[in-house]
Amino acid sequence: MDYQPTIGMEIHAELKTKSKMFCSCPNGQGLEGEPNIHICPVCTAQPGALPVINKRAVEMVIAAGRALGCRINENTKFDRKNYFYPDLPKGYQISQYDQPLTEKGFLQVGDKKIGITRIHLEEDTGKSIHPKKADYSLVDLNRSGVPLMELVTEPEITSGEEAKEFCRELQRILRYLEISDADMEKGQMRCEVNVSVSKDSKLGTKVEVKNLNSFKAVEKAIDFEIARQAEALEFGEKIVQETRGWDEAKQATVSQRVKEEAHDYRYFPEPDLPPLRLVKNSGLRIDGESVELPEEKRTRFKEEFSLTFERAKTLVNDKETAGFFEEVVSEMDSWAQDKYQQEDKTKLVKLAVNYLLVEIPKILRKHKESFANLKITPENFAELMCLINSGAVNSSAAQIVLAQMQATGGDPGQIIEERGLNQIGEGAALEQAIEKIVEANPKAIEDYKKGKGNSAQFLLGQIMKETKGAANPQIALEIIKKKLS
Ligand SMILES: [Zn+2]
């Protein structure tokens, strides 16, 4: 089918300010706890209560706008968006209509620049709770008035995959800028998509899909909609302009409500707030400019450390991992100056990336911990890499050391010493261990004579056990074979 999809997105993200958008109630931790404790006359819409603009929230949206190449509007204002909903006590939401804080930017996804129409600032609503089997609903206003940024894209996205990548990259940028945790599962980032398909240049009827609470859901809902709409059109049906939701169990979008008429929000300028004019030397703290964004970091990592694009991408995915890696490299640099040559540094960096992306996640997964729980310091991690590189410890012993470092936060040199994990090379200790194992296993030697090659492997296993993993396996195997023949 040669239907071309046209996809646009509206993404909301809760800003990580200390207080709410228009009052001094706390924002953030604890909002999920007891209902209706972080509330005041402003965010519960008591008569006569007046809003005050949260300066930090303005700074954060400007930082996001700058990072996404948007124009920052000098003259901006807040507007009332009127609608009724039980968790919206004022009967309107303070938002921005025709003068958003920032507009006309883009976000790069792979080689493509996807246009951003606008990013504006508004307030979140409360939450309606529907207890099971009850004939009533409850309202929790803890979230009422939490600052939200809303980002609207141009309808330039053409697949579910592209939309998913857009959301992922946006999440990374918000996290790098430290303006939102943007966790979709926690509702800190919410996506709505508009999908239409068409065979010619005339746009098709637009369908809106909501309730997308994971990146996967964004991708699947879009792909489902493209297929559903194209099939309907093939059968001569009309696409109805409506709002649909993603049903995770059915893996399908389902109709929620048909738009009978265009929404009339009766927007008008918020009379309780003056227009906001951004002037030079306003004292606004915009720290986005000094932050290296994911795309810049990927390119730099790739070039500076001769990494593959995939490796650089994985390292940059998580801000904490990327930061840890850079600290490790600078630690290794100071080691390298004293003890190692430049060629060792390249090897060390490769080794560190490998341990950071493979071994550390393994240990963390085993204990169901996240990177935030990492007890290993960059300094100790760098030291372990140097010890592996110099052959002081082999890779199987290194894994034991790494696990111990995570358990105790200890120093690798000390752990190796205490547990006798120093690699045994060609020395007398290795010879002795081999002698002992060969004597203790006459049957394996008989088998070897009968031509069973794998008995040498068996003996090697025994030696590794005897030396607690400290033997150099290649050298040990050579000696065994020599002895046996
Ligand atoms: Zn409040």
Residues whose N, C-alpha, C, O or C-beta is under 5 A from the ligand:
A	BS01	ZN	C23 S24 C25 H38 I39 C40 V42 C43
